[in-house]
Amino acid sequence: MRFSIEHQDAITIFTLKEEILDANNAAEIKAEFLILCQPTVEALIIDLSIVKQSDSAGLGALLLAHRQMNEHEAPVILVGASERIMSLLRISQLDWLFEHAQTVDDAISMLEDDSGEA
């Protein structure tokens, strides 16, 4: 599975570099989220720009990230989620759990605006 992790101050950016988020890679992604979602992380940005579709196992990985970050009241922002992924979130009535942005820069700007910074 291909992904990258970037840290900008206390913000972690996880970029999945696969077109499908499903049972074949969800377990590995969950393991990464368990490592990444620490109390020192003030926000997790999950870049799904390359991902075209997901199944319930992939949705479970996103929910794990939300649950882990929610423990220390930190947001999870989904970036570039395809219409198929957004539809899965809406059908599952889980779209409200996540903040959404079109680009990573937009997500970072949202976080800066929320914190009262420039």
BAVEX-88155 format. One record per residue (C-alpha): chain; z, y, x. Coordinates in nm, 2 decimals. Layout:
! residues N
(A (Z Y X))
...
This chain:
! residues 118
(A (0.00 0.00 0.00))
(A (-0.09 0.34 0.13))
(A (0.13 0.65 0.08))
(A (0.27 0.94 0.27))
(A (0.60 1.12 0.28))
(A (0.65 1.48 0.37))
(A (0.97 1.68 0.39))
(A (0.98 2.06 0.33))
(A (1.33 2.17 0.37))
(A (1.53 1.97 0.10))
(A (1.21 1.89 -0.09))
(A (1.05 1.55 -0.05))
(A (0.68 1.50 -0.13))
(A (0.57 1.14 -0.19))
(A (0.19 1.10 -0.21))
(A (0.06 0.77 -0.34))
(A (-0.28 0.70 -0.18))
(A (-0.39 0.42 -0.42))
(A (-0.60 0.45 -0.74))
(A (-0.37 0.21 -0.93))
(A (0.00 0.21 -0.98))
(A (0.09 -0.13 -1.12))
(A (0.28 -0.45 -1.08))
(A (0.10 -0.51 -0.75))
(A (0.26 -0.21 -0.57))
(A (0.54 -0.10 -0.80))
(A (0.81 -0.30 -0.62))
(A (0.73 -0.14 -0.29))
(A (0.72 0.20 -0.44))
(A (1.06 0.14 -0.60))
(A (1.20 0.04 -0.27))
(A (1.07 0.37 -0.11))
(A (1.22 0.57 -0.40))
(A (1.56 0.41 -0.34))
(A (1.54 0.52 0.02))
(A (1.41 0.87 -0.06))
(A (1.62 0.97 -0.36))
(A (1.94 1.08 -0.17))
(A (2.18 1.35 -0.27))
(A (2.05 1.57 0.02))
(A (1.71 1.58 -0.16))
(A (1.70 1.88 -0.39))
(A (1.37 1.78 -0.55))
(A (1.12 1.50 -0.54))
(A (0.75 1.57 -0.59))
(A (0.54 1.27 -0.66))
(A (0.17 1.34 -0.60))
(A (-0.04 1.12 -0.82))
(A (-0.37 1.31 -0.77))
(A (-0.54 1.00 -0.64))
(A (-0.40 0.76 -0.90))
(A (-0.63 0.69 -1.19))
(A (-0.42 0.45 -1.39))
(A (-0.08 0.29 -1.42))
(A (0.08 0.01 -1.62))
(A (0.44 -0.04 -1.74))
(A (0.55 -0.16 -1.39))
(A (0.42 0.16 -1.24))
(A (0.59 0.36 -1.51))
(A (0.91 0.17 -1.42))
(A (0.88 0.30 -1.06))
(A (0.86 0.66 -1.18))
(A (1.16 0.60 -1.41))
(A (1.36 0.47 -1.12))
(A (1.28 0.79 -0.92))
(A (1.39 1.00 -1.22))
(A (1.71 0.80 -1.27))
(A (1.80 0.82 -0.90))
(A (1.73 1.19 -0.88))
(A (1.91 1.26 -1.21))
(A (2.23 1.12 -1.06))
(A (2.25 1.44 -0.85))
(A (2.08 1.67 -1.10))
(A (1.76 1.71 -0.90))
(A (1.41 1.73 -1.06))
(A (1.12 1.50 -1.02))
(A (0.78 1.67 -1.05))
(A (0.47 1.47 -1.11))
(A (0.16 1.63 -0.96))
(A (-0.20 1.57 -1.07))
(A (-0.12 1.30 -1.32))
(A (-0.44 1.17 -1.48))
(A (-0.49 1.18 -1.85))
(A (-0.44 0.80 -1.86))
(A (-0.09 0.83 -1.69))
(A (0.00 1.13 -1.92))
(A (-0.11 0.92 -2.22))
(A (0.11 0.63 -2.11))
(A (0.41 0.87 -2.07))
(A (0.34 1.02 -2.41))
(A (0.31 0.69 -2.58))
(A (0.63 0.58 -2.42))
(A (0.79 0.91 -2.53))
(A (0.89 0.97 -2.17))
(A (0.67 1.27 -2.07))
(A (0.96 1.50 -2.13))
(A (1.16 1.34 -1.85))
(A (0.94 1.49 -1.58))
(A (0.82 1.83 -1.49))
(A (0.44 1.85 -1.43))
(A (0.22 2.05 -1.20))
(A (-0.15 2.04 -1.10))
(A (-0.10 2.07 -0.73))
(A (0.18 2.02 -0.48))
(A (0.17 2.40 -0.41))
(A (0.22 2.47 -0.78))
(A (0.52 2.23 -0.78))
(A (0.68 2.40 -0.48))
(A (0.62 2.74 -0.65))
(A (0.79 2.61 -0.96))
(A (1.09 2.50 -0.76))
(A (1.11 2.83 -0.58))
(A (1.09 3.02 -0.91))
(A (1.37 2.80 -1.05))
(A (1.60 2.87 -0.75))
(A (1.54 3.25 -0.77))
(A (1.36 3.26 -0.43))
(A (1.04 3.46 -0.36))
